[in-house]
C-alpha cells in the first residue's frame, strides 16, 4: 500500500537526470565485457554527490521505506542520481529494498523490520512443514506482494528511468537455510534426502519469484540490471551464497553447486555473490560455465582477506568476470590503485568500482579526475 509523503514523488523524474547517449555507451561497454568481448574502453563504475535539488529528496530510514512505497522510491532514486551524476560506466537502477527474506513470504514466512538495519527473517518452518511443502504452495503474498506493488508504483512514477531490478535474491541453499533456520546444518548430515527436497522447493521458489518480478518490469529472463551499476545481456540473475560460504567442500559440491547451476541455467546464466572468503567456493563457481561473474562482500576489518592477485588470476583463467569494488591498500595512491585495477580490467576479467581511488592523502580529488586518468590508460 502506498501512503502519502510530504514530498511529491511526481517531481522525481525531473530530478533524475541522465545523458541517454552516455548511458548507452556504459551499457555497451559492460555488455561486451560480460560476453568476453573487448569494448571501446574498459568500463569502470563511480558514484558522485547529489546536486542540491536532488539532496532535497527524502532519505528515509529502512523501516520507513519498508512501509511506504513512495518513501522507498525516494531513497532508491537518490542512489540512482548519484550513479547518474558520475557519468561513468555505471548503469543506474533501483529495487524494492525489502531484505534477504523477501521471497520467503511466498511460503508464509515474514521478517522483523528495523530502522537501522536490513529486515531479517526470524520465522522458520518446522521439519514437518517443510516435508509437506510442494511447489504449488508457493504463492504471491505478504512482503513479496508488497514488493511487487512497489515495483508497479515505481514504474508508474518513473517509467524505466532508472530501470528496476529484482528484489533481494538468494541462492537455493541460502533460501533453504533461511526457511529452516540453523537446524539446516544438522539436516545436511542427518537427512540428505530431506535437504534435497527442501533445495528443490528453494530452487522453484527462486525461479517463480524471479519470473514474477521480471514480468512486472518487462525484463527478459536472460538480461539483468543490478545494484545501481551492473548491466548484462547474457545472464538474468544474481545468486547469493552466503550460507554456502560457511559449509564444507563436500556439502558445497553436493547441496549447493548443482542447484545454483540449475537456477543460473533457467535465466541464461547468472553471477554469484558471497560475503567472506572461501577459496573452494570461488573455484567451484568459476568452474560452472553458467556463472558469468563473481563478487565478494568484503567484511569490515577483513577487507584485505582476499588475495587480490590470486582471485583475479582465477577469474582470468576461467573466463569469469569479477564485478565489484576492491579496497585500497594503506598508503596506496589513487593512481596506483587504478593502475592495479586496470591491469586486470584490461584483460576482460573485472568490472570494478573506482570510488576507492578518491580522497585521502594521495587520492583523486573528484570523480572527473579519476575517470580522466582511467580512460588515459585505455
Backbone torsions as a table, in degrees:
resi	resn	phi	psi	omega
1	UNK	NA	140.2	178.0
2	UNK	-97.1	130.5	175.0
3	UNK	-110.8	162.5	-177.4
4	UNK	-77.2	141.3	173.3
5	UNK	-117.5	162.9	178.8
6	UNK	-68.6	-21.3	-179.3
7	UNK	-93.8	134.9	-180.0
8	UNK	-85.1	106.5	-174.7
9	UNK	-68.7	-12.0	177.5
10	UNK	-68.3	-11.9	175.8
11	UNK	-85.3	-9.5	-176.1
12	UNK	-61.1	-41.0	-179.0
13	UNK	-58.9	-34.6	-179.7
14	UNK	-76.2	-20.3	179.3
15	UNK	-86.2	-24.7	176.5
16	UNK	-88.1	107.7	-176.2
17	UNK	-116.4	128.0	177.6
18	UNK	-143.9	142.5	178.2
19	UNK	-79.3	112.2	-175.1
20	UNK	-60.6	-38.3	179.8
21	UNK	-67.6	-41.8	178.5
22	UNK	-66.4	-38.1	177.6
23	UNK	-61.5	-44.8	179.8
24	UNK	-63.0	-37.7	177.4
25	UNK	-62.7	-43.0	177.8
26	UNK	-61.5	-43.7	179.3
27	UNK	-63.8	-43.0	-180.0
28	UNK	-61.9	-42.0	-178.7
29	UNK	-65.9	-47.1	179.9
30	UNK	-64.3	-45.6	-178.7
31	UNK	-59.2	-37.4	178.9
32	UNK	-63.6	-44.8	-179.3
33	UNK	-62.8	-43.1	179.2
34	UNK	-63.8	-27.9	175.9
35	UNK	-84.0	1.2	-178.1
36	UNK	66.8	37.4	175.3
37	UNK	-113.3	163.2	-179.9
38	UNK	-93.2	121.9	176.7
39	UNK	-82.9	175.9	177.8
40	UNK	-65.5	-34.2	173.8
41	UNK	-139.0	142.7	177.3
42	UNK	-71.7	127.6	-171.5
43	UNK	-75.5	152.5	172.0
44	UNK	-144.4	147.5	-173.4
45	UNK	-112.6	139.0	176.5
46	UNK	-137.5	157.5	165.1
47	UNK	-116.1	154.7	-177.5
48	UNK	-134.7	163.0	179.2
49	UNK	-62.5	158.1	176.8
50	UNK	-78.9	148.0	169.9
51	UNK	-68.5	162.4	-175.3
52	UNK	-58.4	-42.0	179.6
53	UNK	-67.4	-37.4	178.3
54	UNK	-66.1	-32.1	-179.1
55	UNK	-67.5	-13.8	177.2
56	UNK	-82.1	-10.3	175.6
57	UNK	-64.2	132.2	-178.9
58	UNK	-55.6	145.5	-179.7
59	UNK	-122.7	80.4	-171.9
60	UNK	-71.2	158.2	169.9
61	UNK	-77.5	173.5	-171.2
62	UNK	-65.6	-34.0	179.8
63	UNK	-72.9	-41.9	177.2
64	UNK	-58.8	-44.9	-179.0
65	UNK	-66.8	-36.3	-178.1
66	UNK	-58.3	-39.1	-173.9
67	UNK	-98.7	2.1	-178.3
68	UNK	-139.5	108.6	-175.5
69	UNK	-61.3	-35.9	-179.3
70	UNK	-70.7	-36.3	175.0
71	UNK	-68.1	-38.6	174.7
72	UNK	-58.0	-44.4	-179.9
73	UNK	-62.3	-41.1	179.1
74	UNK	-59.9	-48.0	-179.5
75	UNK	-61.7	-39.5	-179.3
76	UNK	-70.1	-39.6	178.7
77	UNK	-65.9	-37.1	175.7
78	UNK	-54.6	-47.6	179.5
79	UNK	-62.4	-41.4	-179.4
80	UNK	-67.9	-33.3	175.7
81	UNK	-61.5	-41.1	178.9
82	UNK	-61.5	-41.0	178.1
83	UNK	-68.1	-41.7	-179.5
84	UNK	-66.4	-38.5	-177.1
85	UNK	-64.1	-25.0	-177.4
86	UNK	-71.8	-23.2	-178.1
87	UNK	52.9	44.5	177.9
88	UNK	-107.9	-155.3	179.2
89	UNK	-96.0	11.9	171.6
90	UNK	-71.6	139.2	177.1
91	UNK	-108.1	105.6	-175.0
92	UNK	-60.9	146.2	175.7
93	UNK	-160.0	170.6	-178.7
94	UNK	-149.3	163.1	-179.1
95	UNK	-145.1	169.3	165.2
96	UNK	-78.3	115.6	-170.8
97	UNK	-96.5	78.2	-171.6
98	UNK	-109.4	6.1	172.2
99	UNK	102.1	165.6	-175.4
100	UNK	-67.1	-18.8	-179.0
101	UNK	-96.8	13.0	-175.4
102	UNK	-54.9	-49.9	-174.9
103	UNK	-74.1	-14.6	178.3
104	UNK	-64.3	-22.9	177.9
105	UNK	-58.4	-25.3	-178.4
106	UNK	-71.8	-11.1	170.7
107	UNK	-117.3	20.9	170.6
108	UNK	90.5	11.8	-178.2
109	UNK	-106.6	138.3	-180.0
110	UNK	-120.3	169.5	-174.9
111	UNK	-112.7	161.4	168.3
112	UNK	-88.9	137.9	-173.4
113	UNK	-110.3	136.2	-177.0
114	UNK	-126.9	157.9	177.4
115	UNK	-81.6	-32.3	-169.7
116	UNK	-111.2	2.8	176.3
117	UNK	-153.7	162.6	-175.4
118	UNK	-64.7	151.9	176.0
119	UNK	-56.5	151.8	-178.8
120	UNK	-139.7	133.2	179.6
121	UNK	-76.1	122.4	175.7
122	UNK	-109.9	-12.3	177.5
123	UNK	-88.1	145.1	178.3
124	UNK	-140.8	160.0	174.8
125	UNK	-92.1	148.7	177.9
126	UNK	-77.3	166.6	176.1
127	UNK	-55.0	-42.7	-177.4
128	UNK	-66.3	-41.8	178.3
129	UNK	-65.0	-40.7	179.2
130	UNK	-66.1	-42.0	-179.5
131	UNK	-60.5	-29.6	-178.5
132	UNK	-87.6	-9.4	-176.6
133	UNK	-65.4	138.3	173.3
134	UNK	-127.9	157.4	-179.8
135	UNK	-53.3	-35.7	-178.5
136	UNK	-71.9	-6.9	174.1
137	UNK	-77.6	-11.6	179.5
138	UNK	-78.5	119.4	-178.0
139	UNK	-145.4	155.0	179.5
140	UNK	-71.8	120.7	-179.2
141	UNK	-166.1	169.7	170.8
142	UNK	56.8	-138.2	-177.1
143	UNK	-61.1	-34.8	178.9
144	UNK	-63.4	-41.8	176.2
145	UNK	-63.0	-39.2	176.2
146	UNK	-59.4	-42.4	179.5
147	UNK	-64.4	-40.0	177.3
148	UNK	-64.5	-38.5	176.7
149	UNK	-61.8	-40.5	176.8
150	UNK	-61.3	-43.2	-178.5
151	UNK	-61.1	-40.7	177.5
152	UNK	-65.1	-42.4	179.7
153	UNK	-64.3	-42.0	-180.0
154	UNK	-62.1	-41.1	178.3
155	UNK	-68.8	-34.5	177.9
156	UNK	-62.0	-42.3	-176.2
157	UNK	-82.0	-45.5	-169.6
158	UNK	-105.3	-8.0	-169.2
159	UNK	56.5	-116.6	-179.6
160	UNK	-121.8	27.3	-178.5
161	UNK	-125.9	95.6	-0.2
162	UNK	-82.4	163.2	178.1
163	UNK	-70.7	157.4	173.9
164	UNK	-87.7	152.2	168.4
165	UNK	-125.7	167.4	-172.9
166	UNK	-63.8	147.5	178.3
167	UNK	-64.6	171.9	-171.2
168	UNK	-51.6	130.7	-170.8
169	UNK	-128.1	131.7	178.1
170	UNK	-114.4	156.6	175.9
171	UNK	-73.2	169.0	-178.1
172	UNK	-55.7	-42.3	-178.0
173	UNK	-69.5	-39.4	175.9
174	UNK	-61.8	-42.3	178.1
175	UNK	-62.4	-41.0	179.1
176	UNK	-60.3	-42.8	178.1
177	UNK	-63.3	-44.2	-179.6
178	UNK	-65.7	-35.8	178.8
179	UNK	-67.4	-42.3	-171.8
180	UNK	-95.4	-23.2	-172.3
181	UNK	81.9	-168.1	-173.2
182	UNK	-70.4	-11.5	171.2
183	UNK	-60.4	-18.8	178.1
184	UNK	-55.8	-37.3	-177.6
185	UNK	-67.7	-33.5	174.4
186	UNK	-69.0	-40.5	-177.9
187	UNK	-62.8	-32.7	178.3
188	UNK	-53.6	-36.4	-177.1
189	UNK	-97.9	-32.5	-172.4
190	UNK	-88.7	-28.2	-172.9
191	UNK	-150.5	69.9	-179.5
192	UNK	-54.7	-41.4	178.2
193	UNK	-58.9	-38.3	176.9
194	UNK	-62.4	-42.6	179.8
195	UNK	-63.1	-41.6	178.6
196	UNK	-63.4	-38.0	175.3
197	UNK	-60.1	-47.3	-179.9
198	UNK	-62.9	-39.2	179.4
199	UNK	-66.6	-35.5	175.2
200	UNK	-62.9	-41.1	176.5
201	UNK	-64.2	-43.3	-179.3
202	UNK	-64.3	-40.2	176.5
203	UNK	-60.6	-46.1	179.3
204	UNK	-65.3	-36.0	176.7
205	UNK	-61.4	-43.5	178.0
206	UNK	-64.2	-42.6	-178.7
207	UNK	-65.7	-48.6	-175.7
208	UNK	-66.6	-44.8	-176.3
209	UNK	-67.7	-39.3	177.3
210	UNK	-65.5	-38.3	179.1
211	UNK	-64.5	-43.3	178.4
212	UNK	-61.5	-42.5	-180.0
213	UNK	-66.5	-43.7	-179.2
214	UNK	-65.2	-31.6	176.9
215	UNK	-63.0	-40.2	-179.4
216	UNK	-67.2	-39.3	-176.1
217	UNK	-94.8	5.5	178.9
218	UNK	55.9	42.6	179.8
219	UNK	-103.3	127.9	176.9
220	UNK	-58.6	153.5	-179.3
221	UNK	-57.5	-32.6	-172.9
222	UNK	-105.6	26.3	175.9
223	UNK	-129.3	151.3	-175.7
224	UNK	-149.9	135.1	158.7
225	UNK	-105.1	148.0	176.6
226	UNK	-160.7	144.9	165.3
227	UNK	63.6	23.2	179.2
228	UNK	59.6	38.7	179.9
229	UNK	-169.4	-40.8	-171.3
230	UNK	-87.5	146.0	171.6
231	UNK	-147.9	133.4	176.7
232	UNK	-148.4	153.3	-177.2
233	UNK	-115.9	4.4	-178.8
234	UNK	-126.7	25.8	174.1
235	UNK	-163.9	159.3	-173.3
236	UNK	-133.7	10.6	-175.1
237	UNK	-152.5	144.0	168.9
238	UNK	-100.1	133.1	-176.2
239	UNK	-122.1	122.5	179.7
240	UNK	-96.0	138.8	-176.9
241	UNK	-131.8	44.1	-177.8
242	UNK	-65.2	-40.6	176.4
243	UNK	-69.2	-39.6	179.4
244	UNK	-56.2	-32.5	-177.0
245	UNK	-68.4	-12.7	-177.4
246	UNK	-115.4	15.3	176.0
247	UNK	-111.0	168.6	-173.0
248	UNK	-73.6	156.7	-179.3
249	UNK	-54.7	-41.5	-179.3
250	UNK	-65.4	-33.4	176.5
251	UNK	-72.3	-34.8	175.1
252	UNK	-59.9	-45.8	-178.5
253	UNK	-66.9	-37.1	-173.5
254	UNK	-86.1	-43.4	-169.4
255	UNK	-108.5	-17.7	-175.2
256	UNK	-105.9	-63.6	-170.3
257	UNK	-58.0	-43.3	-179.0
258	UNK	-59.5	-39.4	-178.6
259	UNK	-77.5	-37.5	174.9
260	UNK	-59.6	-43.6	-179.4
261	UNK	-63.3	-41.7	-179.8
262	UNK	-64.7	-38.2	177.5
263	UNK	-65.0	-45.0	178.4
264	UNK	-62.6	-41.5	179.8
265	UNK	-58.9	-40.1	-177.3
266	UNK	-61.2	-29.6	-176.6
267	UNK	-109.8	26.8	174.7
268	UNK	66.9	22.0	-178.0
269	UNK	116.0	162.7	179.4
270	UNK	-158.2	178.6	174.5
271	UNK	-129.9	152.4	-170.4
272	UNK	-113.0	137.7	172.4
273	UNK	-120.8	141.6	163.9
274	UNK	-151.2	153.8	178.6
275	UNK	-94.7	146.0	179.6
276	UNK	92.3	-158.7	-178.7
277	UNK	-132.7	126.5	172.5
278	UNK	-147.5	96.6	-175.1
279	UNK	-63.1	-31.7	178.5
280	UNK	-65.5	-43.2	178.6
281	UNK	-64.5	-41.5	178.9
282	UNK	-59.7	-46.3	-179.8
283	UNK	-64.6	-40.6	179.7
284	UNK	-63.7	-40.3	178.2
285	UNK	-63.9	-42.7	-178.4
286	UNK	-68.1	-17.8	178.2
287	UNK	-85.5	-6.3	-179.0
288	UNK	-97.0	112.8	-176.3
289	UNK	-57.7	-31.7	-177.9
290	UNK	-75.0	-13.4	175.0
291	UNK	-88.0	103.1	-175.5
292	UNK	-79.6	-26.8	-173.4
293	UNK	-148.4	167.7	-176.3
294	UNK	-138.0	145.4	177.6
295	UNK	-145.2	136.0	176.9
296	UNK	-107.8	139.3	167.2
297	UNK	-88.2	112.6	-177.6
298	UNK	-80.9	115.5	-174.0
299	UNK	-74.9	128.6	179.8
300	UNK	-52.7	133.0	-176.6
301	UNK	89.1	-13.6	179.0
302	UNK	-130.8	30.9	-173.1
303	UNK	-60.4	-29.5	-176.5
304	UNK	-102.2	19.4	-179.2
305	UNK	-66.8	-36.1	178.6
306	UNK	-74.5	133.1	175.7
307	UNK	-77.1	100.2	-170.5
308	UNK	-51.8	-53.6	-176.2
309	UNK	-62.7	-41.2	-179.7
310	UNK	-65.6	-43.8	-179.7
311	UNK	-64.8	-40.2	179.3
312	UNK	-69.6	-36.5	177.8
313	UNK	-65.7	-37.8	176.8
314	UNK	-61.4	-44.1	178.7
315	UNK	-63.7	-44.0	-179.4
316	UNK	-61.6	-45.2	-177.2
317	UNK	-65.8	-31.1	-175.0
318	UNK	-97.6	-4.7	-176.6
319	UNK	74.4	27.3	179.2
320	UNK	-100.9	144.7	178.2
321	UNK	-100.2	124.3	171.3
322	UNK	-83.4	124.4	178.9
323	UNK	-114.8	121.8	175.7
324	UNK	140.7	-178.6	-176.2
325	UNK	-88.8	160.5	169.4
326	UNK	-128.3	144.9	179.8
327	UNK	-71.2	148.8	176.0
328	UNK	-83.3	140.2	179.8
329	UNK	-71.6	153.9	174.7
330	UNK	-59.6	129.0	-179.6
331	UNK	67.8	13.0	174.2
332	UNK	-83.2	129.9	179.2
333	UNK	-74.0	163.1	176.4
334	UNK	-59.7	-39.8	178.6
335	UNK	-65.0	-45.3	-179.9
336	UNK	-63.6	-36.7	177.7
337	UNK	-62.3	-49.1	179.9
338	UNK	-66.5	-34.4	174.9
339	UNK	-60.0	-42.1	-179.8
340	UNK	-65.2	-42.0	178.0
341	UNK	-67.5	-38.8	-175.1
342	UNK	-67.7	-32.0	179.9
343	UNK	-53.7	-39.1	-178.1
344	UNK	-91.9	-39.2	178.0
345	UNK	-57.7	-39.0	-177.3
346	UNK	-72.9	-6.2	172.9
347	UNK	-100.2	4.2	174.0
348	UNK	80.8	15.8	-177.3
349	UNK	-112.6	14.0	178.9
350	UNK	-155.7	137.4	165.6
351	UNK	-120.5	113.7	-169.8
352	UNK	-120.7	164.7	171.7
353	UNK	-89.8	139.0	-179.3
354	UNK	-99.9	1.1	-175.5
355	UNK	-63.4	-19.7	175.7
356	UNK	-63.9	-19.3	-179.4
357	UNK	-82.3	-6.5	-174.6
358	UNK	-92.0	146.8	171.0
359	UNK	77.2	-176.2	-177.5
360	UNK	76.2	-179.6	-175.5
361	UNK	-60.0	-42.7	-174.8
362	UNK	-119.4	21.8	-179.9
363	UNK	-89.6	169.5	176.3
364	UNK	-70.0	146.6	-176.9
365	UNK	-73.1	-31.1	-178.0
366	UNK	-155.4	172.4	-177.5
367	UNK	-62.9	-42.0	-177.1
368	UNK	-58.1	-43.2	180.0
369	UNK	-66.2	-40.6	179.2
370	UNK	-65.9	-41.5	178.4
371	UNK	-63.8	-43.6	179.1
372	UNK	-58.7	-41.3	179.8
373	UNK	-67.1	-44.6	-178.7
374	UNK	-58.1	-49.4	-177.0
375	UNK	-70.3	-21.2	175.4
376	UNK	-70.0	-21.0	178.7
377	UNK	-78.1	-23.5	-175.8
378	UNK	-71.4	NA	NA
